[in-house]
Amino acid sequence: MAEPKYQILSRHTDSTCLAGEAARLYADEWTVSITDITSLAHTIHAHVQDGDLDTARQLLPRESPYLVAEGDLAHLLH
C-alpha cells in the first residue's frame, strides 16, 4: 500500500526511459487511458496535513503487482 507521508514503501516501481519505436508504441498503442487525479491528490494532501492519515490511506488508489509466469521475462535478465 502506498504511504501518504512519503515513507519508504515495501516495494518500488521502476521508471523506464524509452526511446525510438518503444516510446512510440508506449504512447500510441500500449497506453490505454490517462486519468487526471489532481483533485484527488489535493484532497489526500489536505487529510495528511490535518493528521487524518486513515482517511488519506482510504482515498489512495489501489495498487496491485503485475504478475507474470515464472520464466516469461528470463530473456531480459543479464
ABEGO torsion letter per residue (X at the ends): XBBAAGBBBABBBBBBBBBEAAAAAAAAAABABBBBAAAAAAAAAAAAAAGBAAAAAAABBBBBBBBBBBGAAAAABX
